[in-house]
Amino acid sequence: MATTRRQNDVTTKDARLDIRITPDQKDLVERAAAVSGLSMTNFVARCIEKEARQTLQDYEEMTLTKRDSEAFVQALIKPSSPSRRLSRAARRYKEDLGR
């Protein structure tokens, strides 16, 4: 997000983002900004911030079905014992670390 500073209760934006777009893309953005009553800068800033937040939310959050949620909670409450193979791998890992 853009760097902002508060000076006398006025937010200043001093970060820049330069992009290259096609003439058709520029026309589309200009038209959308106009019908939104925003400058191109404000329109683009709002759009990219919204998309960036959604992208991060999609990446950072997981939605589980009721069944998956119940299975997850049960795994936390009563975890299964590690398999022999996993136990051997953990032992080799610790030996490699010298512990």
Beta strands, then each sheet from edge to edge (+ up, - down):
strand 1: 4-7
strand 2: 10-13
sheet 1: 1+ 2-
end
